[in-house]
Amino acid sequence: MSGAALRILLLSDVHANLEALDACLAVAPAYDLVVNLGDIVGYGASPNEVTDRSRDLGKVFVRGNHDKAATGLMDLEDFNVMAATAAIWTRNELTPENLDWLRALPHGPVSLPDFPQVQLVHGSPNDEDEYVVSLGDALAPLVTLTVSLTFFGHTHLQGGFFVNGSGADGFRPEYRTVGKAESVAFQLRTSARYLINPGSVGQPRDGDWRAAFALFDTDAQVVHFHRTPYNLKSAQDRMFEAKLPPRLATRLAAGR
Ligand code: ZN
């Protein structure tokens, strides 16, 4: 890989959860650049605050399906009732300026300036709305990719997949606690290609309720996966007050 050494903060699937975003930013190590992999809004009670904060953090973005749904770029037929209800609530809540900004987010893949071997997508490199959940889902893009590292979101599952000379496999960071802030380092190898998901900041779905994010050190070629507790009760209470589907709030406690 080329370009000056950068420490890149990777945020994905914040889903209008301001409490979770704030907690991630509070524990994040020093970084040079923020990359946002989409689904800034949808589900949570703070679409404007999270959009404002995301815009300020800047610079590199990919749009997510919930960003499209909330801004009318996608019809809601593909959404379940809870997601569609939240998308309509979000659309009514967003300021005209934030609606316009979200609507103009770019379609993935987006390349990373100065790092031609890195690309950013929301779903899969082949289809922005496709879920890469299993090794089987990951294989087709992995074997056809020309770039060595793709960061993706959409599944809300932290970890990823790789292919190298001897095979292919998936991996998940292994944490030692269930309630504290901690991180797990993952060393990239030059001989492999990777699909890596930093996890969901605001709607984790891998059985761990803590907010998830990652930091990529381009010099050391290390991805640091992070989890951090956040003010869950506040996020939930504001979702109840907003009359969002209650299940969207209660499921945050289980990370499912
Ligand atoms: Zn999402």
Residues whose N, C-alpha, C, O or C-beta is under 5 A from the ligand:
A	BS01	ZN	D13 D39 H154
